[in-house]
Structure formats: structure tokens, C-alpha cells
Amino acid sequence: MKIATYDCDGVTRIGIVHDDAVLDLASAFGDAAFLPGSVLELIAGGDAMLAQVQEALDRASARRNDHTLWRRIRETKVLGPIR
């Protein structure tokens, strides 16, 4: 699983890179209560959080043409790594 922070329409978002697209986690989760505020929070959530992210990815994989969930990588600006 490749986790990314990216910019879309001037908003910094968290996503999962899959093939040539990024799954927007905010849209995939739907419920803001489960959404981590940053990649660091996602990682700090441990296995339980990663399992929720994997479930969201599995659900969204069947909807690859849904542009509310997926953004092509070339249409986004993937932000630099955390240092």
C-alpha cells in the first residue's frame, strides 16, 4: 500500500496510490470520524487503521471510474516525502 499526501484543487488530501490513480481517503471513508488528519496519524493508527484503509480501497476498487473517489496521478500534485 502506497500512502500519499497530495494537492487537489488547492486542498491537501490523503490518498492511496493504486496503479495510475490516487484514491481519496476522505471520499472513500465517507465517515469523517474514521478519517485520519494526516499520514502520520494514519500510520500511528496501526494495524486497525490500515485495515480500515484496506477495506476502503477494496470497496473503491470496484468503482474505478468514480471521479469523486479516484484522481489520476497526472491530475494531482503529489507532495514531497515527510522529513
Buried (B, 14 or more C-beta within 10 A) or exposed (E): EEBBBBEBEEEEBBBBBBEEBBBBBEBBBEEEEEBBEEBEEBEEBEEEBBEBBEEBBEBBEEEEEEEEBBBEBEEBEBEEEEE
